[in-house]
């Protein structure tokens, strides 16, 4: 019995020690965004910028600036965590959200009066939305759902049809952006589940499926985290923004605007090459940036480009037609905070000739007043811009 008691005491001690070690390990486990974070200095104090838990009041929203001849106004305030923008066939503006709200909103207009209503709630990171043939598509990190005849049922949406349920379900870079292409297929990203890692064949890609969720096909690899893409109005090629890794340096890597020329073949570098110019210090050994697709344009260090849209309207002056408007959400792991909606101009050969700021005024005294996310061109040629930080949607127009 003495030997048994002694053995039990030793076992108990071992279990206590193992439990303490496990608890210490869990306590020290870093969030995915912190891998590579400096241990001291200004960088050690940086963390993702949290959006306010309530929308900013309409009269406190940032005073945004546009070029001469343009006007920017508040289209809808009170849209907590406003992210993706889509327009229904009957004019409804659908707005998605992400970490803060977990909702899908609808903005309707009748007799000159706008109304904001929440149509879906308690969703997991429902950033990705798309509209097609009367149906609203909503993507979470786990699945893609379709809500049929949605504009006639805003007060009581129907039960969704799940069209695809094979998404990895990751929270890190697991939120989506959805877009139907000219081929009538739905394009979907799967971001890397980390700041920097080698995720294998299942992540860091863009794939497409039929409208019913069938026939998945990977069309681009080496894509760390895209949350915005669109199709060239003439060539029909896919263009997309891509957020590069964090913590390599304050002024590097530079985020990317990319052009997919060879669907199913093109690899854009992650995790081996960043910005088309530098191999990764951990994963780039034995690799060459020459083996990967070069960015069509570089968009600044940690500027977090999200939504992008080719301008196909007729309201804006001629130089903007066919250009790409890009929502640069702004860095959190950089000493200087700034955000804007920029314009990338293309020549006749689809080469980017320059990128310049267009809609500014999102930060003041190195603090964010708002942060742009997505863009939507309305039938009259004006443009909507969502702001997840202040919880609003703005309208940019030109002329009287």
C-alpha positions in Angstrom: 0.0 0.0 0.0 2.9 2.3 0.8 4.3 1.7 -2.7 0.9 2.4 -4.2 0.5 5.6 -2.3 4.0 6.7 -3.3 3.3 5.9 -7.0 0.0 7.8 -6.9 1.7 10.8 -5.4 4.3 10.7 -8.1 1.6 10.4 -10.8 -0.3 13.3 -9.2 2.8 15.4 -9.2 3.5 14.6 -12.8 -0.1 15.5 -13.8 0.1 18.8 -11.9 3.4 19.6 -13.6 2.1 18.7 -17.0 -1.1 20.7 -16.4 1.0 23.8 -15.4 3.2 23.5 -18.4 0.1 23.2 -20.7 -1.5 26.2 -19.0 1.7 28.2 -19.4 1.9 27.2 -23.1 -1.7 28.1 -23.7 -1.2 31.4 -21.9 1.8 32.3 -24.1 0.2 31.1 -27.3 0.3 34.0 -29.8 -2.6 35.0 -31.9 -2.0 34.3 -35.6 -1.4 38.0 -36.5 1.4 38.3 -33.9 3.8 35.8 -35.5 7.0 37.7 -36.1 6.0 40.6 -33.9 9.0 42.5 -32.4 9.6 41.8 -28.7 10.3 45.4 -27.8 10.2 48.9 -29.3 7.3 50.6 -30.9 6.3 47.5 -32.9 5.8 45.5 -29.8 2.9 47.7 -28.8 1.0 47.4 -32.1 -2.1 45.3 -32.6 -5.1 45.3 -35.0 -7.2 48.4 -34.7 -10.6 47.7 -33.1 -13.6 49.3 -34.7 -16.0 51.1 -32.3 -18.7 48.9 -30.9 -21.4 51.4 -32.1 -21.6 53.4 -35.3 -20.4 57.0 -35.3 -23.1 59.5 -35.2 -23.9 61.1 -38.6 -22.7 64.5 -37.6 -19.4 63.1 -36.3 -18.4 61.1 -39.4 -15.1 62.1 -41.1 -15.1 65.0 -43.5 -13.8 63.3 -46.5 -12.0 65.0 -49.4 -12.4 64.4 -53.2 -10.9 66.1 -56.3 -12.3 69.3 -57.6 -15.7 68.8 -59.3 -16.6 65.8 -57.1 -18.9 65.7 -54.1 -18.9 63.2 -51.2 -21.9 62.8 -48.9 -23.2 60.4 -46.3 -25.5 57.9 -48.0 -26.4 56.0 -44.9 -25.1 56.3 -41.3 -25.7 53.8 -38.5 -24.4 50.8 -40.4 -22.3 49.1 -37.8 -19.2 47.4 -39.2 -20.2 48.1 -42.9 -18.1 45.9 -45.2 -19.3 44.4 -48.6 -21.7 46.3 -50.9 -24.0 44.8 -53.5 -27.1 46.1 -55.3 -30.2 44.0 -56.0 -32.2 44.1 -59.2 -34.8 46.3 -57.5 -32.4 48.8 -56.1 -31.8 47.4 -52.6 -28.3 48.0 -51.3 -27.0 45.0 -49.4 -24.3 45.6 -46.8 -22.3 42.8 -45.1 -20.3 43.0 -41.8 -17.4 41.1 -40.2 -16.1 40.8 -36.6 -18.2 43.4 -34.8 -21.8 43.0 -36.1 -22.2 39.5 -37.8 -25.1 40.9 -39.7 -26.4 41.6 -43.2 -28.2 44.9 -43.8 -30.5 46.2 -46.5 -30.8 49.9 -47.5 -34.0 50.6 -49.4 -35.4 53.9 -50.7 -39.1 54.8 -51.2 -40.5 58.3 -52.0 -37.1 59.8 -51.6 -36.6 58.4 -48.1 -34.0 55.8 -47.2 -34.5 53.0 -44.7 -31.9 50.8 -43.1 -32.9 47.4 -41.8 -31.1 44.3 -40.5 -32.2 41.3 -42.5 -29.8 38.6 -41.1 -28.2 38.3 -37.7 -25.9 36.1 -35.7 -23.8 35.0 -38.7 -20.1 34.0 -38.5 -17.9 36.6 -40.2 -20.4 37.1 -43.1 -18.2 39.5 -45.1 -18.7 37.9 -48.5 -21.9 38.7 -50.3 -23.0 38.7 -54.0 -26.3 39.1 -55.8 -27.5 37.2 -58.9 -30.9 36.6 -60.5 -32.9 37.7 -57.5 -30.8 35.8 -54.9 -28.4 37.0 -52.3 -25.3 34.9 -51.7 -23.6 35.0 -48.3 -20.3 33.4 -47.4 -19.0 32.6 -43.9 -15.6 30.9 -43.3 -17.4 27.5 -43.5 -20.1 27.7 -46.2 -21.8 29.7 -49.0 -25.5 30.2 -48.8 -28.1 31.4 -51.2 -31.3 33.4 -50.2 -33.7 33.3 -53.0 -36.2 36.1 -53.9 -34.6 38.2 -51.2 -35.8 41.6 -52.2 -39.4 40.6 -51.9 -38.8 39.1 -48.4 -36.5 41.6 -46.6 -38.7 41.5 -43.5 -38.6 37.7 -43.3 -35.9 36.2 -45.5 -36.4 32.6 -46.5 -34.3 29.7 -45.2 -31.0 29.6 -47.1 -29.9 27.0 -49.5 -26.4 25.9 -48.8 -24.6 25.7 -52.1 -21.1 24.9 -50.9 -20.0 23.6 -47.5 -16.4 22.5 -48.0 -14.6 25.7 -47.0 -11.9 25.2 -44.4 -13.6 27.3 -41.7 -10.6 29.1 -40.5 -11.0 32.4 -38.6 -7.6 33.8 -39.6 -8.1 35.2 -43.1 -11.2 33.0 -43.3 -13.7 35.8 -44.2 -14.7 35.9 -47.9 -15.3 38.1 -50.9 -17.7 36.8 -53.5 -17.9 37.8 -57.2 -19.7 36.3 -60.2 -17.5 36.4 -63.2 -18.3 36.9 -66.9 -18.3 33.1 -67.2 -21.2 33.1 -64.7 -19.1 31.2 -62.2 -18.7 32.3 -58.5 -15.2 33.3 -57.5 -14.1 32.6 -53.9 -10.8 33.2 -52.0 -9.3 31.0 -49.3 -6.8 33.0 -47.4 -3.7 31.7 -45.6 -4.6 30.7 -42.1 -1.7 32.6 -40.6 0.4 35.7 -40.9 3.3 33.7 -42.5 3.3 29.9 -42.9 3.3 27.3 -45.7 -0.4 26.3 -45.8 0.0 23.7 -48.6 -2.5 23.2 -51.4 -5.7 23.9 -49.5 -5.2 27.6 -48.8 -3.7 30.9 -50.3 -5.8 30.6 -53.4 -8.8 31.7 -55.4 -11.2 29.1 -56.8 -14.4 29.2 -58.7 -17.6 27.1 -58.7 -20.8 27.0 -60.7 -23.7 28.9 -59.4 -25.1 25.8 -57.7 -21.7 25.1 -56.0 -20.5 22.3 -58.3 -17.2 21.8 -60.1 -14.7 23.7 -57.9 -11.6 24.7 -59.8 -8.5 26.5 -58.4 -7.6 29.4 -60.7 -4.9 31.2 -58.7 -2.3 30.2 -56.1 0.1 32.0 -53.9 -2.5 34.5 -52.8 -2.1 35.4 -49.1 -5.4 37.2 -48.5 -7.5 38.9 -51.1 -10.7 40.6 -50.0 -11.5 42.3 -53.3 -11.5 41.5 -57.0 -13.2 42.5 -60.2 -13.1 41.7 -64.0 -11.6 43.9 -66.7 -14.6 45.2 -68.7 -12.9 44.4 -72.0 -10.4 41.6 -71.5 -12.6 39.9 -68.8 -9.4 39.0 -66.9 -9.6 38.8 -63.1 -7.8 41.5 -61.2 -7.4 41.4 -57.4 -5.9 43.0 -54.4 -3.7 41.0 -52.0 -2.5 41.8 -48.5 1.1 40.8 -47.9 2.6 39.4 -44.7 3.2 41.5 -41.5 6.2 42.1 -39.4 8.9 41.7 -42.0 9.6 45.5 -41.8 7.7 48.6 -41.3 8.0 49.7 -44.9 8.0 46.3 -46.5 6.4 44.2 -48.0 4.2 46.4 -50.2 0.7 45.2 -50.8 -0.3 44.2 -54.3 -2.7 44.7 -57.2 -2.6 41.6 -59.4 -3.7 40.5 -62.8 -4.6 36.8 -63.6 -3.5 36.0 -67.1 -3.4 32.2 -66.9 -6.2 30.8 -64.8 -5.1 27.5 -63.1 -1.4 28.2 -63.8 -0.5 31.5 -62.2 1.2 31.5 -58.8 1.6 34.9 -57.1 4.4 34.1 -54.7 3.1 33.5 -51.1 4.7 32.4 -48.9 8.0 32.3 -50.8 8.1 35.8 -52.4 6.7 39.1 -51.4 5.9 42.1 -53.6 7.6 40.4 -56.5 10.9 41.6 -55.2 12.1 39.7 -52.0 12.1 36.1 -50.9 10.7 35.4 -47.5 13.5 35.0 -44.8 11.9 31.8 -43.5 10.2 30.2 -46.5 12.1 31.7 -49.4 15.3 29.6 -49.2 16.0 28.1 -52.6 13.2 30.1 -54.2 13.4 33.0 -56.8 10.8 35.7 -57.2 11.4 35.3 -61.0 9.4 32.1 -60.8 6.2 33.9 -59.7 3.8 36.4 -61.3 4.9 40.0 -60.7 2.3 42.4 -59.2 0.5 44.7 -61.7 1.1 47.5 -59.2 2.4 48.0 -55.6 0.0 49.7 -53.2 2.1 50.7 -50.2 3.4 49.0 -47.1 0.7 47.3 -45.1 -2.0 49.5 -46.7 -4.5 46.6 -46.6 -6.1 47.1 -50.0 -9.6 45.5 -49.8 -12.4 46.2 -52.3 -11.6 47.2 -55.9 -13.8 48.0 -58.8 -13.3 48.9 -62.5 -15.2 52.1 -63.1 -17.7 51.5 -65.9 -20.0 54.4 -65.2 -20.4 57.5 -67.2 -20.8 60.2 -64.5 -17.1 60.6 -63.7 -14.7 62.4 -66.2 -13.3 60.3 -69.0 -9.9 59.7 -67.4 -11.6 57.6 -64.7 -13.5 55.3 -67.1 -11.9 51.9 -67.1 -9.6 52.8 -64.1 -9.6 50.8 -60.9 -10.8 52.3 -57.7 -9.2 50.6 -54.7 -10.2 50.9 -51.0 -7.0 51.0 -49.0 -8.2 50.1 -45.5 -5.0 51.4 -43.9 -2.2 49.8 -41.8 -2.4 48.7 -38.2 1.2 47.4 -37.9 2.9 50.6 -39.1 3.8 53.7 -37.1 2.0 56.1 -39.5 -1.7 55.5 -40.0 -3.4 56.4 -43.2 -6.1 55.2 -45.5 -7.8 56.2 -48.8 -9.6 55.2 -51.9 -7.0 55.3 -54.6 -7.3 55.1 -58.4 -5.0 52.9 -60.6 -4.9 54.0 -64.2 -4.4 51.5 -67.0 -3.1 52.0 -70.6 -4.4 50.3 -73.7 -2.3 47.2 -72.9 -3.8 46.9 -69.4 -0.6 48.1 -67.8 -0.9 50.2 -64.6 0.6 53.6 -65.4 0.1 55.2 -62.0 -1.8 55.0 -58.7 -3.0 58.1 -56.9 -5.2 59.0 -53.9 -8.8 59.9 -54.7 -10.9 59.9 -51.5 -8.9 61.0 -48.5 -9.4 62.3 -44.9 -9.9 59.0 -43.2 -7.2 59.6 -40.5 -6.3 62.6 -38.3 -3.5 63.0 -35.7 -2.5 59.4 -36.6 -5.9 58.0 -35.5 -8.5 56.5 -37.8 -11.7 58.4 -38.2 -12.9 55.9 -40.7 -11.6 53.1 -42.9 -12.8 52.3 -46.5 -13.7 48.7 -47.4 -15.8 48.1 -50.5 -17.0 50.0 -53.6 -20.1 49.9 -55.7 -21.0 51.8 -58.8 -24.6 52.8 -59.0 -26.6 53.0 -62.3 -26.3 56.8 -62.4 -22.5 56.4 -62.3 -22.0 57.6 -58.8 -20.1 55.4 -56.4 -20.8 54.0 -52.9 -18.0 53.4 -50.4 -18.4 51.4 -47.2 -16.6 52.3 -43.9 -16.4 49.6 -41.2 -14.7 51.7 -38.7 -17.2 54.6 -38.5 -20.2 52.4 -39.6 -21.4 54.3 -42.6 -21.8 54.2 -46.4 -20.8 57.3 -48.5 -21.8 58.4 -52.0 -19.3 60.0 -54.4 -20.7 61.9 -57.3 -19.5 64.4 -60.0 -21.0 67.6 -61.2 -24.2 69.2 -60.0 
